[in-house]
Amino acid sequence: MPDPNRRDFLKDTTLGLAGAAALSATATTARAAAASDRMVVGVIGPGGMGTAHLKQLVANPDVQVAYVCDPDAERLDKAAKLVESAAGTMPKAVKDLRHVLDDKSVDAVFVATPDHWHAPATILACDAGKHVYVEKPCSHNIREGRLMVEAARRNNRVVQVGTQSRSSEHVVRAMQLLRDGAIGDILAAKVWNSQRRRNIGHAAPSDPPATLDYDLWTGPAPMRPYQTNLLPGIWRWWFDFGCGDMGNDGVHNIDIAGWGLGLDTHPSSIAALGGKYFFDDDQQFPDTQYVVFEYPGNGQVGHKKQFVFEQRTWSPYTQEGYENGNAFYGTKGVLILGHTVGWKLFGERDKLVDSMTGKPDLPAHHQNFFDCIRSGARPAADVEVGHRAAALCHLGNIATRLGRVIHFDPVKEQIVDDPQAAPLAGRTYRDGHWAVPKGA
Ligand SMILES: NC(=O)c1ccc[n+]([C@@H]2O[C@H](COP(=O)([O-])OP(=O)(O)OC[C@H]3O[C@@H](n4cnc5c(N)ncnc54)[C@H](O)[C@@H]3O)[C@@H](O)[C@H]2O)c1
């Protein structure tokens, strides 16, 4: 039988005063115990996705949102009001994330900034003793991803990456079927991203909005003049701040590809072609892109694996009915998955054998994060897993930018025999900025 709701219970006129007092004392003690057990969190970057996290967090009785943090005063104000109206208390609203990290009472931070801040914020947070939920792609470049893993491990912190499909029941089920051999040996896979994007135009440098601390927003990235087609959210399509649509929406399915293929390493060869075939605007990343990743395994037949990523951000065609999808090709069948929709499993002669529908489960991914903080277990999208998925996006973008095959040492995490490509595994930072990760 469910516990009686306390408020309804007190309304019961058959309950004597002594009984009510005793009940009230018990409830107070229980509330105090629950309050002390609540996770105290800060949300860093309550923009589009950060607000989605915030809405989820304020609805969670086991969480107290103590801070919101954003260099944009308008967004900061909106976020603080959202918390106040949902939770009844005003969080501290700060524009510099160091204030959140300095507060010892904060257990965990959610980092939903633009990509160029993900690794710097995560590393600083881990070193300040915080657990971190960081949005995907977890890094802006390959070197930063490795430094994030090291920061999580040296501080023994839980770092969950925002690829929420890792906690979504239908995707977990599909991956289990693949592991159980439902389509035989899987040697190849395909990932596609065909979300339609818009033209961001051409813009000239101008003053940033009065509400935005643009210097703080730029952070450790090189300072460049503000222009109107950097915001809102369009920073994604700029090399200094984002990772293109491969790192933006592609990364969800790229992560699933590695999971379904059972990969626990990086690829050794990456071949790519692509560029801007459609948009005549300031976007720097390709709108059309084909990348092949090859994993040699032990070199024997049956051990080599590959997957192909294809992207067209302008075409209305949704492949297999999914605008973002995965296909896993096995010796006995194929599994086609759209992580926001569901999946279908076909056996020999394309016979439909099984299917399931489902959506990305953000609450479950939050819950997994909090459970792991309490238990000390590795989360579903642990930072090492997130680093491997993000590295694929970075490698694919580098190979596309250079228009040739690049070779990668998966152990040293270095691009080999290519002096032009090798530095692109890292980035150039603003000289002397406080958030530049050590060792980058
Ligand atoms: N998991 C998902 O399904 C999903 C969906 C959408 C976006 N995302 C990810 O979320 C992140 C944010 O995307 P968005 O669309 O919400 O972008 P956005 O630009 O709307 O929001 C980013 C916010 O971060 C703030 N910010 C910038 N620098 C900051 C700093 N130093 N400290 C604190 N705040 C800072 C910005 O002012 C802005 O309010 C991206 O990495 C994106 O890939 C994930």
The ligand as an SDF file (V2000), in Angstrom:
LIG
                    3D

 44 48  0  0  0  0  0  0  0  0999 V2000
   22.1670   15.7990  -24.7420 N   0  0  0  0  0  0  0  0  0  0  0  0
   21.4300   16.3870  -25.6540 C   0  0  0  0  0  0  0  0  0  0  0  0
   20.5140   15.8050  -26.2240 O   0  0  0  0  0  0  0  0  0  0  0  0
   21.6960   17.8270  -26.0010 C   0  0  0  0  0  0  0  0  0  0  0  0
   20.7510   18.5940  -26.6680 C   0  0  0  0  0  0  0  0  0  0  0  0
   21.0530   19.9210  -26.9400 C   0  0  0  0  0  0  0  0  0  0  0  0
   22.2860   20.4470  -26.5900 C   0  0  0  0  0  0  0  0  0  0  0  0
   23.2050   19.6470  -25.9720 N   0  0  0  0  0  0  0  0  0  0  0  0
   24.5290   20.1790  -25.6130 C   0  0  0  0  0  0  0  0  0  0  0  0
   24.3750   21.1590  -24.6030 O   0  0  0  0  0  0  0  0  0  0  0  0
   25.3840   22.1480  -24.7460 C   0  0  0  0  0  0  0  0  0  0  0  0
   24.7270   23.5190  -24.8030 C   0  0  0  0  0  0  0  0  0  0  0  0
   23.9500   23.6050  -25.9690 O   0  0  0  0  0  0  0  0  0  0  0  0
   22.7790   24.6810  -26.0770 P   0  0  0  0  0  0  0  0  0  0  0  0
   22.0900   24.4430  -27.3320 O   0  0  0  0  0  0  0  0  0  0  0  0
   22.0090   24.6470  -24.8160 O   0  0  0  0  0  0  0  0  0  0  0  0
   23.6340   26.0340  -26.1800 O   0  0  0  0  0  0  0  0  0  0  0  0
   23.2530   27.4640  -25.6540 P   0  0  0  0  0  0  0  0  0  0  0  0
   24.1800   28.4130  -26.3210 O   0  0  0  0  0  0  0  0  0  0  0  0
   21.7810   27.6720  -25.7720 O   0  0  0  0  0  0  0  0  0  0  0  0
   23.5560   27.4090  -24.0970 O   0  0  0  0  0  0  0  0  0  0  0  0
   24.8510   27.4800  -23.5650 C   0  0  0  0  0  0  0  0  0  0  0  0
   24.7930   28.3890  -22.3360 C   0  0  0  0  0  0  0  0  0  0  0  0
   26.0750   28.3640  -21.7300 O   0  0  0  0  0  0  0  0  0  0  0  0
   26.3930   29.6850  -21.3290 C   0  0  0  0  0  0  0  0  0  0  0  0
   27.8270   29.8120  -21.1020 N   0  0  0  0  0  0  0  0  0  0  0  0
   28.8180   30.1250  -21.9670 C   0  0  0  0  0  0  0  0  0  0  0  0
   29.9920   30.1550  -21.3230 N   0  0  0  0  0  0  0  0  0  0  0  0
   29.7390   29.8560  -20.0130 C   0  0  0  0  0  0  0  0  0  0  0  0
   30.5440   29.7660  -18.8510 C   0  0  0  0  0  0  0  0  0  0  0  0
   31.8690   29.9630  -18.8710 N   0  0  0  0  0  0  0  0  0  0  0  0
   29.9440   29.4760  -17.6750 N   0  0  0  0  0  0  0  0  0  0  0  0
   28.6100   29.2850  -17.6080 C   0  0  0  0  0  0  0  0  0  0  0  0
   27.7890   29.3670  -18.6790 N   0  0  0  0  0  0  0  0  0  0  0  0
   28.3550   29.6330  -19.8750 C   0  0  0  0  0  0  0  0  0  0  0  0
   25.8280   30.5380  -22.4590 C   0  0  0  0  0  0  0  0  0  0  0  0
   25.7160   31.8840  -22.1200 O   0  0  0  0  0  0  0  0  0  0  0  0
   24.4970   29.8480  -22.6970 C   0  0  0  0  0  0  0  0  0  0  0  0
   23.4750   30.3410  -21.8680 O   0  0  0  0  0  0  0  0  0  0  0  0
   26.1470   21.8200  -26.0160 C   0  0  0  0  0  0  0  0  0  0  0  0
   27.3510   21.1970  -25.6920 O   0  0  0  0  0  0  0  0  0  0  0  0
   25.2420   20.8780  -26.7500 C   0  0  0  0  0  0  0  0  0  0  0  0
   25.9380   19.9460  -27.5480 O   0  0  0  0  0  0  0  0  0  0  0  0
   22.9120   18.3720  -25.6490 C   0  0  0  0  0  0  0  0  0  0  0  0
  1  2  1  0
  2  3  2  0
  2  4  1  0
  4  5  1  0
  4 44  2  0
  5  6  2  0
  6  7  1  0
  7  8  2  0
  8  9  1  0
  8 44  1  0
  9 10  1  0
  9 42  1  0
 10 11  1  0
 11 12  1  0
 11 40  1  0
 12 13  1  0
 13 14  1  0
 14 15  2  0
 14 16  1  0
 14 17  1  0
 17 18  1  0
 18 19  2  0
 18 20  1  0
 18 21  1  0
 21 22  1  0
 22 23  1  0
 23 24  1  0
 23 38  1  0
 24 25  1  0
 25 26  1  0
 25 36  1  0
 26 27  1  0
 26 35  1  0
 27 28  2  0
 28 29  1  0
 29 30  1  0
 29 35  2  0
 30 31  1  0
 30 32  2  0
 32 33  1  0
 33 34  2  0
 34 35  1  0
 36 37  1  0
 36 38  1  0
 38 39  1  0
 40 41  1  0
 40 42  1  0
 42 43  1  0
M  CHG  2   8   1  16  -1
M  END
$$$$
